[in-house]
Amino acid sequence: MTDADIRLRLMLSAQRALLFSVPPSLRAVTCGWQETEVKLQFIFDGPISDTDREQAQVVGAEIIADFPPPWTIAEEIKRLDHSTDLRAAALPLWVFARSETTMDGRASIEFWVD
């Protein structure tokens, strides 16, 4: 697979896996890959419940099922509360970002285009 093929497969797979699986506390999901390892990052606002953690792992399982061996997956589930900039810690590909208002009252879309 070319990088473009991997990117497309990963983005589409993640979008499908996230359907009906996004709790209100999920701020963002970013992803990427290195060699044959898919990397997923789930960023939550506030405490991460066991249910949230399990659902993120289900999403990861659904994504890796779309990749043949020898592909593997590494999931990072972390807390980064609202108003903390998500961009610095993100992986290269964004598959979900919650609509938020910044501390100065700007909509999240304005925050991204600065």
Accessible surface in RSA format (square Angstrom, percent):
REM  Atomic radii and reference values for relative SASA: ProtOr
REM  Chains: A
REM  Algorithm: Lee & Richards
REM  Probe-radius: 1.40
REM  Slices: 20
REM RES _ NUM      All-atoms   Total-Side   Main-Chain    Non-polar    All polar
REM                ABS   REL    ABS   REL    ABS   REL    ABS   REL    ABS   REL
RES MET A   1   113.40  58.7  36.00  23.8  77.41 184.3  43.62  37.1  69.78  92.5
RES THR A   2    84.82  60.3  77.12  78.2   7.70  18.3  81.79 109.9   3.03   4.6
RES ASP A   3   101.20  70.9  95.42  95.0   5.78  13.7  28.98  68.2  72.22  72.0
RES ALA A   4    72.87  67.0  60.24  93.0  12.63  28.7  65.98  92.9   6.89  18.3
RES ASP A   5    69.89  49.0  65.65  65.3   4.24  10.0  13.15  30.9  56.74  56.6
RES ILE A   6    12.66   7.2  12.66   9.4   0.00   0.0  12.66   9.1   0.00   0.0
RES ARG A   7   118.76  49.9 118.76  60.5   0.00   0.0  30.31  41.4  88.45  53.6
RES LEU A   8   106.02  59.0 104.37  74.7   1.65   4.1 105.75  74.3   0.27   0.7
RES ARG A   9    91.75  38.5  84.71  43.2   7.04  16.8  20.83  28.5  70.92  43.0
RES LEU A  10     0.08   0.0   0.08   0.1   0.00   0.0   0.08   0.1   0.00   0.0
RES MET A  11    42.40  22.0  42.28  28.0   0.12   0.3  42.40  36.0   0.00   0.0
RES LEU A  12   110.69  61.6 105.96  75.8   4.73  11.9 106.38  74.7   4.32  11.6
RES SER A  13     5.96   5.0   1.80   2.4   4.16   9.6   5.06  10.8   0.90   1.3
RES ALA A  14     0.00   0.0   0.00   0.0   0.00   0.0   0.00   0.0   0.00   0.0
RES GLN A  15    86.49  48.4  83.02  60.7   3.47   8.3  34.48  73.4  52.01  39.4
RES ARG A  16   108.66  45.6  99.44  50.7   9.21  21.9  71.15  97.2  37.50  22.7
RES ALA A  17     1.83   1.7   0.00   0.0   1.83   4.2   0.01   0.0   1.82   4.8
RES LEU A  18    11.13   6.2   9.61   6.9   1.52   3.8   9.84   6.9   1.29   3.5
RES LEU A  19   115.70  64.4 103.03  73.7  12.67  31.8 106.14  74.5   9.55  25.7
RES PHE A  20   209.00 104.6 159.43  98.8  49.57 129.0 173.60 105.2  35.40 101.3
RES SER A  21    17.14  14.5   9.95  13.3   7.19  16.6   4.58   9.7  12.57  17.6
RES VAL A  22    60.40  39.7  31.94  28.9  28.47  68.6  32.67  28.4  27.74  75.2
RES PRO A  23    29.58  21.6  21.49  19.6   8.09  29.4  27.92  23.0   1.66  10.3
RES PRO A  24   123.09  89.7 105.05  95.8  18.03  65.6 118.42  97.8   4.67  29.0
RES SER A  25    27.70  23.4  23.40  31.2   4.31   9.9  25.08  53.4   2.62   3.7
RES LEU A  26     3.03   1.7   2.61   1.9   0.42   1.1   2.61   1.8   0.42   1.1
RES ARG A  27     6.38   2.7   6.04   3.1   0.34   0.8   0.00   0.0   6.38   3.9
RES ALA A  28     0.00   0.0   0.00   0.0   0.00   0.0   0.00   0.0   0.00   0.0
RES VAL A  29     0.37   0.2   0.37   0.3   0.00   0.0   0.37   0.3   0.00   0.0
RES THR A  30     0.00   0.0   0.00   0.0   0.00   0.0   0.00   0.0   0.00   0.0
RES CYS A  31     0.00   0.0   0.00   0.0   0.00   0.0   0.00   0.0   0.00   0.0
RES GLY A  32     2.96   3.7   0.00   N/A   2.96   3.7   2.96   8.1   0.00   0.0
RES TRP A  33    66.49  26.7  40.59  19.6  25.90  60.8  28.28  15.1  38.21  62.0
RES GLN A  34   112.83  63.1 106.61  77.9   6.22  14.8  30.11  64.1  82.71  62.7
RES GLU A  35   149.71  85.9 124.17  93.9  25.54  60.8  54.08 104.6  95.62  78.1
RES THR A  36    56.67  40.3  55.91  56.7   0.76   1.8  33.83  45.4  22.85  34.5
RES GLU A  37    55.13  31.7  55.13  41.7   0.00   0.0  13.25  25.6  41.88  34.2
RES VAL A  38     0.02   0.0   0.02   0.0   0.00   0.0   0.02   0.0   0.00   0.0
RES LYS A  39    57.35  28.0  57.35  35.2   0.00   0.0  28.85  26.0  28.50  30.4
RES LEU A  40     1.80   1.0   0.00   0.0   1.80   4.5   0.00   0.0   1.80   4.8
RES GLN A  41     4.13   2.3   4.13   3.0   0.00   0.0   0.02   0.0   4.11   3.1
RES PHE A  42     2.29   1.1   2.29   1.4   0.00   0.0   2.29   1.4   0.00   0.0
RES ILE A  43     0.00   0.0   0.00   0.0   0.00   0.0   0.00   0.0   0.00   0.0
RES PHE A  44     2.38   1.2   2.38   1.5   0.00   0.0   2.38   1.4   0.00   0.0
RES ASP A  45    38.71  27.1  31.62  31.5   7.09  16.8   1.75   4.1  36.95  36.9
RES GLY A  46    12.68  15.6   0.00   N/A  12.68  15.6  12.68  34.8   0.00   0.0
RES PRO A  47   108.83  79.3  95.10  86.7  13.73  49.9  98.43  81.3  10.40  64.7
RES ILE A  48    34.59  19.7  10.24   7.6  24.35  58.7  10.24   7.4  24.35  66.1
RES SER A  49    53.60  45.3  42.83  57.2  10.77  24.8  49.68 105.8   3.92   5.5
RES ASP A  50   110.99  77.7 104.73 104.2   6.26  14.8  27.04  63.6  83.95  83.7
RES THR A  51    99.38  70.7  98.23  99.6   1.15   2.7  62.65  84.1  36.73  55.5
RES ASP A  52    18.10  12.7  17.18  17.1   0.93   2.2   0.40   0.9  17.70  17.7
RES ARG A  53    94.11  39.5  94.11  48.0   0.00   0.0  34.78  47.5  59.33  36.0
RES GLU A  54   105.26  60.4 104.06  78.7   1.20   2.9  36.81  71.2  68.45  55.9
RES GLN A  55    57.71  32.3  56.20  41.1   1.51   3.6  14.80  31.5  42.91  32.5
RES ALA A  56     4.04   3.7   0.64   1.0   3.39   7.7   3.28   4.6   0.76   2.0
RES GLN A  57    87.98  49.2  83.56  61.1   4.42  10.5  20.66  44.0  67.33  51.1
RES VAL A  58    70.72  46.5  68.63  62.1   2.09   5.0  70.59  61.3   0.13   0.4
RES VAL A  59     1.63   1.1   1.63   1.5   0.00   0.0   1.63   1.4   0.00   0.0
RES GLY A  60     0.00   0.0   0.00   N/A   0.00   0.0   0.00   0.0   0.00   0.0
RES ALA A  61    57.62  53.0  49.38  76.2   8.24  18.7  53.17  74.9   4.45  11.8
RES GLU A  62    66.69  38.3  61.86  46.8   4.83  11.5  28.18  54.5  38.51  31.4
RES ILE A  63     0.15   0.1   0.15   0.1   0.00   0.0   0.15   0.1   0.00   0.0
RES ILE A  64    36.63  20.8  33.87  25.2   2.76   6.6  33.87  24.4   2.76   7.5
RES ALA A  65    82.95  76.3  43.86  67.7  39.09  88.9  54.95  77.4  28.00  74.2
RES ASP A  66    54.33  38.1  39.78  39.6  14.55  34.4  17.00  40.0  37.33  37.2
RES PHE A  67    11.13   5.6   0.00   0.0  11.13  29.0   0.76   0.5  10.38  29.7
RES PRO A  68    68.02  49.6  60.79  55.4   7.23  26.3  67.22  55.5   0.80   4.9
RES PRO A  69   122.20  89.1 103.36  94.2  18.84  68.5 105.49  87.1  16.71 103.9
RES PRO A  70    98.44  71.7  84.20  76.8  14.24  51.8  92.53  76.4   5.91  36.7
RES TRP A  71    28.97  11.6  14.22   6.9  14.75  34.6   5.09   2.7  23.87  38.7
RES THR A  72    75.44  53.7  71.65  72.6   3.78   9.0  66.22  88.9   9.22  13.9
RES ILE A  73    47.25  26.9  23.95  17.8  23.30  56.2  23.95  17.2  23.30  63.2
RES ALA A  74    38.97  35.8  31.04  47.9   7.93  18.0  37.39  52.7   1.58   4.2
RES GLU A  75    61.97  35.6  26.71  20.2  35.26  83.9   7.66  14.8  54.31  44.3
RES GLU A  76    80.68  46.3  76.54  57.9   4.14   9.9  35.83  69.3  44.85  36.6
RES ILE A  77    29.17  16.6   8.49   6.3  20.68  49.8   8.49   6.1  20.68  56.1
RES LYS A  78    52.70  25.7  49.43  30.3   3.27   7.8  30.79  27.7  21.91  23.3
RES ARG A  79   123.40  51.8 100.17  51.1  23.23  55.3  36.43  49.8  86.96  52.7
RES LEU A  80    38.08  21.2  35.80  25.6   2.28   5.7  38.08  26.7   0.00   0.0
RES ASP A  81    53.74  37.6  49.92  49.7   3.82   9.0  24.29  57.2  29.45  29.4
RES HIS A  82    63.01  34.4  52.64  36.6  10.36  26.5  34.42  35.5  28.58  33.3
RES SER A  83    58.50  49.4  24.65  32.9  33.85  78.0   8.95  19.1  49.54  69.4
RES THR A  84    59.38  42.2  52.27  53.0   7.11  17.0  36.98  49.7  22.40  33.9
RES ASP A  85    57.83  40.5  47.49  47.3  10.33  24.4  26.60  62.6  31.22  31.1
RES LEU A  86     7.58   4.2   7.46   5.3   0.12   0.3   7.46   5.2   0.12   0.3
RES ARG A  87    93.66  39.3  78.33  39.9  15.33  36.5  38.38  52.5  55.28  33.5
RES ALA A  88   103.23  94.9  60.76  93.8  42.46  96.6  73.35 103.3  29.88  79.1
RES ALA A  89    36.95  34.0  17.98  27.7  18.97  43.1  29.01  40.9   7.94  21.0
RES ALA A  90    26.06  24.0   3.15   4.9  22.91  52.1   3.15   4.4  22.91  60.7
RES LEU A  91    42.16  23.5  39.19  28.0   2.96   7.5  40.16  28.2   2.00   5.4
RES PRO A  92   108.18  78.8  74.28  67.7  33.89 123.2  87.46  72.2  20.72 128.8
RES LEU A  93    18.16  10.1  16.91  12.1   1.25   3.1  18.16  12.8   0.00   0.0
RES TRP A  94    77.68  31.2  61.31  29.7  16.37  38.4  43.88  23.4  33.79  54.8
RES VAL A  95    10.93   7.2   0.00   0.0  10.93  26.3   3.31   2.9   7.62  20.7
RES PHE A  96    52.43  26.2  44.49  27.6   7.94  20.7  51.54  31.2   0.88   2.5
RES ALA A  97    50.45  46.4  23.89  36.9  26.57  60.4  23.89  33.6  26.57  70.4
RES ARG A  98    58.57  24.6  49.03  25.0   9.54  22.7  31.90  43.6  26.67  16.2
RES SER A  99   103.14  87.2  77.82 103.9  25.32  58.3  47.70 101.6  55.44  77.7
RES GLU A 100    26.27  15.1  16.35  12.4   9.91  23.6  14.71  28.5  11.55   9.4
RES THR A 101    71.57  50.9  67.27  68.2   4.29  10.2  34.33  46.1  37.23  56.3
RES THR A 102    25.97  18.5  18.22  18.5   7.75  18.5  20.92  28.1   5.05   7.6
RES MET A 103   157.05  81.3 121.93  80.7  35.12  83.6 113.12  96.2  43.93  58.2
RES ASP A 104   102.51  71.8  64.57  64.3  37.94  89.7  50.88 119.7  51.63  51.5
RES GLY A 105    54.78  67.6   0.00   N/A  54.78  67.6  27.96  76.7  26.83  60.1
RES ARG A 106    73.04  30.7  70.38  35.9   2.66   6.3  37.88  51.8  35.16  21.3
RES ALA A 107    45.35  41.7  41.55  64.1   3.80   8.6  43.17  60.8   2.17   5.7
RES SER A 108    18.89  16.0  18.53  24.7   0.36   0.8   5.99  12.8  12.90  18.1
RES ILE A 109   120.43  68.5 118.76  88.5   1.67   4.0 119.89  86.3   0.54   1.5
RES GLU A 110    79.18  45.5  78.85  59.7   0.33   0.8  30.70  59.4  48.48  39.6
RES PHE A 111    40.60  20.3  40.51  25.1   0.10   0.3  40.51  24.6   0.10   0.3
RES TRP A 112    73.55  29.5  53.24  25.8  20.31  47.7  46.84  25.0  26.71  43.3
RES VAL A 113   116.57  76.7  85.18  77.1  31.39  75.6  91.15  79.2  25.42  68.9
RES ASP A 114   117.05  82.0  56.90  56.6  60.16 142.2  55.64 130.9  61.42  61.3
END  Absolute sums over single chains surface
CHAIN  1 A     6520.3       5266.8       1253.5       3912.9       2607.4
END  Absolute sums over all chains
TOTAL          6520.3       5266.8       1253.5       3912.9       2607.4
